[in-house]
Amino acid sequence: MRISTFLPLAGLVAAAPVPESEAPVFSIAPAGQGFFGAGQIRTLWNQGDHANLGCLTNAGLWTTNERQCGTFVAKQLTAGNSVKTFQLFNSAGPCSIRGATFYCEKDADAFPFGLWPWPNSIPGVDSLRAGQYGLMATFGNNPPLREEGPQEIHFVTYRETGKYVWLTWAPLRGGPILTPIEIE
């Protein structure tokens, strides 16, 4: 299975719609391998079995429809033994935080994201953080119901109901055609 993509001159990647029966199943990157190169941003439940509860679209919205998953490029800002920081881009533009809401659009200023360094995230998995915040939810259903369509996702206020999620990374590889990477 594969996702058909193109690489515009700006160096951004976009995923074309894929029939759901052909939607690839992605592996979550283990700690130390997340948010590098091209990938999907996956939403994993912060409790229990850390179930995969969907992904983010190119606009940075949370969806449970695999056909709407966006393709992101992570640009690393640090090197060596520094705390890892990175920026995220896709066909909609740079990704950022507005208030407490994650979004991606052409006029956004790319935000310097980092990895969650504290032990209360998902063991063995890199999770996205912005400053001291990382756990996310919507003000609607968590996860969003498929018939509702993609929903804005924001850092939790603990007033939301349902399942809170961490944003994690499912790497892709390839040139003009991106395919899932099997994580062993």
C-alpha positions as CSV (number, residue, x, y, z in Angstrom):
1,M,0.0,0.0,0.0
2,R,1.2,3.5,-0.6
3,I,0.1,7.1,-0.5
4,S,0.4,9.1,-3.6
5,T,2.2,12.4,-3.0
6,F,3.9,15.3,-4.7
7,L,6.8,17.5,-3.6
8,P,6.1,21.2,-4.5
9,L,9.0,23.6,-4.9
10,A,8.6,24.7,-1.3
11,G,9.7,21.3,-0.2
12,L,6.4,20.4,1.4
13,V,4.6,17.1,1.1
14,A,0.8,16.5,0.6
15,A,-1.1,13.3,0.6
16,A,-3.7,12.6,-2.1
17,P,-6.9,10.9,-1.0
18,V,-6.6,7.1,-0.8
19,P,-9.5,4.6,-0.8
20,E,-10.1,3.6,2.9
21,S,-9.6,-0.1,2.0
22,E,-6.1,0.8,0.7
23,A,-5.2,3.2,3.6
24,P,-1.9,2.2,5.0
25,V,-1.4,1.1,8.6
26,F,1.4,3.0,10.2
27,S,3.7,2.1,12.9
28,I,4.4,4.6,15.7
29,A,8.1,5.6,15.9
30,P,9.8,4.5,19.0
31,A,11.5,7.0,21.4
32,G,14.5,8.7,19.7
33,Q,13.1,8.2,16.2
34,G,10.0,10.5,16.2
35,F,9.4,13.8,14.5
36,F,12.1,13.4,11.8
37,G,11.6,13.6,8.1
38,A,8.2,12.9,6.6
39,G,5.4,11.3,8.6
40,Q,1.9,11.4,10.0
41,I,0.9,12.9,13.3
42,R,-1.0,10.1,15.1
43,T,-3.2,10.5,18.2
44,L,-2.6,7.9,21.0
45,W,-4.8,7.6,24.1
46,N,-3.0,8.8,27.2
47,Q,-4.2,5.8,29.3
48,G,-5.0,2.1,29.1
49,D,-3.6,0.4,26.0
50,H,-2.6,3.8,24.5
51,A,-4.9,3.0,21.6
52,N,-4.4,4.7,18.2
53,L,-7.3,7.1,18.0
54,G,-6.7,8.7,14.6
55,C,-4.5,11.3,13.2
56,L,-4.2,15.0,12.2
57,T,-5.3,16.4,8.9
58,N,-3.1,18.8,6.8
59,A,-5.0,21.6,8.5
60,G,-4.0,20.2,11.9
61,L,-7.5,18.9,12.8
62,W,-8.1,15.6,14.6
63,T,-9.9,12.9,12.5
64,T,-10.6,9.2,12.8
65,N,-11.0,8.9,9.1
66,E,-7.7,7.4,7.8
67,R,-8.3,8.9,4.3
68,Q,-8.0,12.4,5.8
69,C,-4.7,11.9,7.6
70,G,-2.2,14.6,6.6
71,T,1.5,14.2,5.7
72,F,3.9,16.3,7.6
73,V,7.6,17.2,7.3
74,A,9.6,17.7,10.5
75,K,12.5,20.1,10.3
76,Q,14.9,19.6,13.1
77,L,16.2,22.8,14.8
78,T,18.7,21.2,17.2
79,A,21.6,18.8,16.8
80,G,23.8,16.6,18.9
81,N,22.9,16.1,22.6
82,S,20.6,19.2,22.8
83,V,17.0,18.8,23.7
84,K,15.3,18.0,20.4
85,T,13.3,20.8,18.9
86,F,11.7,20.9,15.5
87,Q,9.2,22.6,13.2
88,L,6.3,21.0,11.3
89,F,5.2,21.8,7.8
90,N,2.8,20.4,5.2
91,S,0.9,21.4,2.1
92,A,-1.3,23.8,4.1
93,G,1.8,25.6,5.4
94,P,3.7,25.8,8.7
95,C,2.2,24.3,11.9
96,S,1.8,26.4,15.0
97,I,-0.2,27.0,18.2
98,R,-2.8,29.7,18.4
99,G,-3.8,30.2,22.0
100,A,-3.9,26.5,23.0
101,T,-5.0,25.2,19.5
102,F,-2.8,23.3,17.1
103,Y,-3.2,24.4,13.4
104,C,-1.4,24.5,10.1
105,E,-1.9,27.2,7.4
106,K,0.1,29.2,4.9
107,D,0.3,32.4,7.0
108,A,1.3,30.6,10.2
109,D,4.7,31.2,11.9
110,A,6.3,27.8,12.3
111,F,6.3,26.9,16.0
112,P,9.4,25.4,17.7
113,F,7.9,22.1,19.1
114,G,9.8,19.7,21.3
115,L,9.5,16.3,22.8
116,W,7.7,15.6,26.1
117,P,10.5,14.9,28.6
118,W,8.5,13.9,31.6
119,P,7.5,10.3,32.5
120,N,3.7,10.6,32.4
121,S,3.4,10.2,28.6
122,I,3.5,7.0,26.6
123,P,6.4,4.8,27.5
124,G,8.9,4.3,24.7
125,V,7.2,6.8,22.3
126,D,8.2,10.4,21.4
127,S,5.3,12.7,22.1
128,L,5.0,16.3,20.9
129,R,5.0,19.2,23.3
130,A,4.8,23.0,23.1
131,G,6.4,24.6,26.1
132,Q,5.1,22.8,29.1
133,Y,2.0,21.4,27.4
134,G,1.4,18.2,25.4
135,L,-1.8,16.4,26.3
136,M,-4.6,17.3,23.8
137,A,-8.4,17.0,23.3
138,T,-11.3,18.6,21.5
139,F,-14.3,20.4,23.0
140,G,-16.5,17.8,21.2
141,N,-16.3,14.0,21.3
142,N,-12.9,12.6,22.1
143,P,-12.1,11.0,19.8
144,P,-14.2,12.8,17.2
145,L,-17.0,10.8,15.7
146,R,-16.5,10.1,12.0
147,E,-19.7,11.7,11.0
148,E,-18.7,14.9,12.7
149,G,-15.7,15.3,10.5
150,P,-12.3,16.6,11.7
151,Q,-12.2,18.7,14.8
152,E,-9.9,21.4,16.3
153,I,-7.5,19.9,18.8
154,H,-6.0,21.9,21.7
155,F,-4.1,21.4,24.9
156,V,-6.4,19.9,27.6
157,T,-8.2,22.1,30.1
158,Y,-9.5,19.0,31.9
159,R,-13.1,20.2,31.3
160,E,-13.3,18.0,28.1
161,T,-14.9,14.6,28.2
162,G,-13.7,11.4,26.6
163,K,-10.1,10.3,25.8
164,Y,-7.2,12.7,25.9
165,V,-4.4,12.0,23.5
166,W,-0.7,12.6,22.9
167,L,0.5,13.6,19.4
168,T,3.0,11.0,18.2
169,W,4.9,10.3,14.9
170,A,4.4,7.6,12.3
171,P,7.3,8.0,9.8
172,L,7.1,7.7,6.0
173,R,9.9,7.2,3.6
174,G,10.4,7.6,-0.1
175,G,10.9,10.2,-2.8
176,P,7.8,11.3,-4.7
177,I,5.9,8.2,-3.4
178,L,5.9,8.0,0.4
179,T,5.3,4.6,1.9
180,P,5.0,3.5,5.6
181,I,8.1,2.4,7.4
182,E,7.9,-0.8,9.2
183,I,9.0,-0.3,12.8
184,E,10.4,-3.5,14.4
